[in-house]
Amino acid sequence: MASAQRLPRLFTAEEYLRIERDAPLKSEFVQGTIYAMAGAIENHITLNLNLVLAVGPALRGTECRAFGNDMKVCTTPDGLFAYPDLSIVCGDRRYHDARKDVLLNPIALFEILSPSTSSFDRGEKILWYQQLPSLHDYVLISQETPRIELFSRGDNDLWLPKVAIGLQSRLTLSRVPVTLDLAEVYENLVFSSPDAP
């Protein structure tokens, strides 16, 4: 999620969807509050494209399908409606309604971290996403340095973290045939930190 700004009153999920579907800009919904999303910057856009180019070919010939950042995901009807940077669903797709623009059963979700949303993506959002019975992988991608974090659902619904750091690293998802090569994911990225490669 890009930088967010809070709008003042509580809304129902139905009101949010009615507003959102006619709005020129994206917003996310968290328990009645609508957060307007700011536009993405160059590194976020580059990472998003690289991610699609890495994941798409890996899913060819499988029952899995990837959706870009225009597909909303709903955790619970009164909880969270969000726009992950990438979603993967395998098998039958389940949607919130006949519009088919709100996915209910992703198996993997990807978020590109930005300074303004990193704490939300790592904190409250992961707790909402973990309520999805279908979800097995949650991937966080840093814009500041080549670092990808993977949280995978294990036995007894325990979420296990893995971290890949550096352009020589790779990370494989637990339930879909996707391996992220950090050199590919971070190709053409300009790092702002002097410590980053």
C-alpha positions as CSV (number, residue, x, y, z in Angstrom):
1,M,0.0,0.0,0.0
2,A,1.3,3.4,-0.9
3,S,1.2,6.4,1.5
4,A,-2.2,6.7,3.1
5,Q,-4.4,9.6,4.4
6,R,-7.4,9.0,6.7
7,L,-10.9,10.1,5.8
8,P,-13.1,11.3,8.7
9,R,-16.1,8.9,9.2
10,L,-16.8,5.2,9.5
11,F,-18.3,3.4,6.4
12,T,-19.8,0.0,5.8
13,A,-18.0,-2.3,3.4
14,E,-20.9,-1.8,0.9
15,E,-20.5,1.9,1.1
16,Y,-16.7,1.6,0.6
17,L,-17.2,-0.6,-2.5
18,R,-19.8,1.7,-4.0
19,I,-17.4,4.7,-3.5
20,E,-14.3,2.8,-4.5
21,R,-15.7,1.4,-7.7
22,D,-16.5,5.0,-8.9
23,A,-13.4,6.7,-7.6
24,P,-10.6,7.9,-9.8
25,L,-8.0,7.0,-7.1
26,K,-7.5,3.8,-5.0
27,S,-8.4,3.5,-1.3
28,E,-8.2,0.7,1.2
29,F,-10.8,-0.1,3.9
30,V,-9.9,-1.1,7.5
31,Q,-12.8,-1.7,9.9
32,G,-15.0,1.2,8.6
33,T,-12.2,3.6,7.9
34,I,-11.2,4.5,4.3
35,Y,-7.6,5.3,3.6
36,A,-6.7,7.1,0.4
37,M,-3.6,5.7,-1.3
38,A,-0.9,8.0,-2.7
39,G,0.7,7.2,-6.0
40,A,3.7,5.0,-6.2
41,I,7.3,6.2,-6.9
42,E,9.8,4.9,-9.4
43,N,11.3,2.2,-7.2
44,H,7.9,0.8,-6.3
45,I,6.8,0.8,-9.9
46,T,10.0,-0.9,-11.0
47,L,9.8,-3.5,-8.3
48,N,6.1,-4.2,-9.1
49,L,6.9,-4.8,-12.8
50,N,9.9,-7.0,-12.0
51,L,7.8,-9.0,-9.6
52,V,5.1,-9.6,-12.3
53,L,7.8,-10.6,-14.8
54,A,9.3,-13.1,-12.2
55,V,6.1,-14.6,-11.1
56,G,4.1,-14.8,-14.3
57,P,6.2,-17.3,-16.2
58,A,6.6,-19.5,-13.1
59,L,2.8,-20.0,-13.0
60,R,2.4,-20.9,-16.7
61,G,1.0,-24.4,-17.1
62,T,-0.2,-24.5,-13.5
63,E,-3.7,-24.1,-12.0
64,C,-2.5,-20.8,-10.3
65,R,-3.1,-17.3,-11.6
66,A,-1.5,-14.0,-10.6
67,F,-3.3,-10.7,-10.3
68,G,-1.7,-7.3,-10.2
69,N,-2.3,-4.3,-7.9
70,D,-5.7,-3.5,-9.3
71,M,-7.3,-6.6,-7.7
72,K,-8.6,-6.0,-4.2
73,V,-8.5,-8.7,-1.5
74,C,-11.0,-9.0,1.3
75,T,-10.1,-10.7,4.6
76,T,-13.5,-10.4,6.3
77,P,-16.6,-8.4,5.2
78,D,-16.2,-5.8,7.9
79,G,-12.4,-6.0,8.3
80,L,-9.9,-5.3,5.5
81,F,-10.2,-4.6,1.8
82,A,-6.7,-4.0,0.4
83,Y,-4.8,-3.8,-2.8
84,P,-1.8,-6.1,-2.5
85,D,0.9,-5.4,-5.1
86,L,0.5,-9.0,-6.4
87,S,-1.9,-11.8,-5.5
88,I,-1.8,-15.5,-6.5
89,V,-4.8,-17.8,-6.4
90,C,-4.7,-21.5,-7.3
91,G,-7.7,-23.5,-8.4
92,D,-11.2,-21.9,-8.3
93,R,-11.3,-18.2,-7.7
94,R,-13.8,-16.9,-5.1
95,Y,-15.0,-13.3,-5.3
96,H,-16.9,-11.0,-2.9
97,D,-19.6,-10.4,-5.6
98,A,-20.4,-10.7,-9.3
99,R,-18.1,-7.7,-10.1
100,K,-15.1,-10.1,-9.6
101,D,-12.8,-7.3,-8.4
102,V,-12.5,-8.4,-4.8
103,L,-10.6,-11.8,-4.3
104,L,-11.5,-13.9,-1.2
105,N,-9.1,-16.9,-1.5
106,P,-5.5,-15.9,-2.4
107,I,-2.8,-18.4,-1.6
108,A,0.0,-15.8,-1.8
109,L,0.1,-12.1,-1.3
110,F,3.0,-9.6,-2.0
111,E,3.5,-6.1,-0.6
112,I,6.2,-3.7,-1.6
113,L,7.2,-1.8,1.5
114,S,7.3,2.0,1.5
115,P,8.4,4.2,4.5
116,S,4.9,5.4,5.1
117,T,3.2,2.0,5.2
118,S,5.9,-0.4,6.3
119,S,4.7,-0.6,9.9
120,F,1.1,-1.3,8.8
121,D,2.2,-4.0,6.3
122,R,4.3,-5.7,8.9
123,G,1.8,-5.3,11.7
124,E,-1.9,-4.9,11.5
125,K,-2.1,-5.9,7.8
126,I,-0.4,-9.2,8.3
127,L,-2.8,-10.0,11.1
128,W,-5.7,-9.3,8.8
129,Y,-4.2,-11.3,6.0
130,Q,-3.5,-14.3,8.3
131,Q,-7.3,-14.6,8.8
132,L,-7.6,-15.8,5.2
133,P,-7.8,-19.7,5.4
134,S,-6.5,-19.9,1.9
135,L,-3.3,-17.8,2.5
136,H,0.0,-19.7,2.9
137,D,2.6,-17.1,1.8
138,Y,2.9,-13.4,2.6
139,V,5.9,-11.7,1.0
140,L,7.3,-8.3,2.0
141,I,9.7,-6.6,-0.5
142,S,12.0,-3.7,0.6
143,Q,12.5,-0.7,-1.6
144,E,15.6,0.4,0.4
145,T,17.9,-2.6,0.0
146,P,17.7,-6.0,-1.7
147,R,15.7,-7.8,1.1
148,I,12.6,-10.0,0.8
149,E,10.8,-11.5,3.7
150,L,8.6,-14.5,3.4
151,F,6.1,-15.5,6.1
152,S,4.7,-19.0,5.4
153,R,1.8,-20.8,7.2
154,G,3.1,-24.0,8.8
155,D,1.7,-26.7,11.0
156,N,-0.9,-25.6,13.6
157,D,-1.3,-22.2,11.7
158,L,2.2,-21.1,12.9
159,W,3.7,-18.5,10.6
160,L,7.4,-19.1,9.9
161,P,9.6,-16.3,8.6
162,K,12.4,-16.6,6.0
163,V,14.6,-13.7,4.8
164,A,16.6,-13.4,1.7
165,I,19.2,-10.5,1.7
166,G,21.5,-9.5,-1.2
167,L,21.3,-9.7,-4.9
168,Q,22.8,-13.3,-4.9
169,S,19.9,-14.6,-2.8
170,R,16.8,-16.6,-3.8
171,L,13.6,-17.3,-1.9
172,T,11.0,-20.1,-2.7
173,L,7.4,-19.8,-1.8
174,S,5.9,-22.7,0.1
175,R,2.7,-23.6,-1.9
176,V,3.3,-22.3,-5.4
177,P,6.1,-23.0,-7.9
178,V,7.7,-19.6,-7.5
179,T,11.3,-18.8,-6.7
180,L,12.2,-15.2,-6.4
181,D,15.7,-14.4,-7.6
182,L,16.6,-11.1,-5.9
183,A,18.8,-10.0,-8.8
184,E,15.8,-10.2,-11.1
185,V,13.3,-8.6,-8.6
186,Y,15.7,-5.7,-8.0
187,E,16.9,-5.3,-11.6
188,N,17.2,-1.6,-12.7
189,L,16.4,-0.4,-9.1
190,V,18.1,2.8,-7.9
191,F,18.8,2.5,-4.2
192,S,18.7,5.7,-2.1
193,S,20.6,4.3,0.8
194,P,24.4,4.7,0.6
195,D,24.8,1.2,2.3
196,A,22.7,-0.5,-0.4
197,P,24.4,-2.1,-3.4
